[in-house]
Amino acid sequence: MKLFNKRAKFEYELTGEGVEAGISLKGAEAKSLREGRGDVSQSFVKIIGNEAFLVNANVPTTGLANYDSTHTRKLLLHKEEILSLLTKMKQKKLQIVPIRVYTKGRLIKLYLELGKPKRKFEKKEAIKRREVKRELEREFKGSL
């Protein structure tokens, strides 16, 4: 089971510096993620008082009454990792972006990476570049 954050590369310029974190989940949430249901595309990581939290990750479950599927979840990281992420974040004005959720044995892990938010004109430029590339590929395939 792997869930990817497809919006991350579009919304952020990723640095490649990443860390693997565990997630504190309820039993029904873990079952839901193992079945491939869940979404981390709208989520982000917030560090509050030497603890990291995953905010706005959607993990829908069935059978639970009064359940908020986007509640804040605690991330399981070492203090050194949190401190390292926090200092890099503040120095270079970066954000911690959840990239993918996957299983490692019986554990559920979240891969986090540092990224700089793209501005609106950078996103438009990326779309234009992608469209030009597609057009060139179509012309090349048509000439064969």
Secondary structure, 3 states (H helix, E strand, C coil): CEEECCCHHHHEEEEEEEEEEEECCCHHHHHHHHCCCCECCCCEEEEECCEEEEECCECCCCCCCCCCCCCCEEEECCHHHHHHHHHHHHHHCCEEEEEEEEEECCEEEEEEEEEEECCHHHHHHHHHHHHHHHHHHHHHHHHC
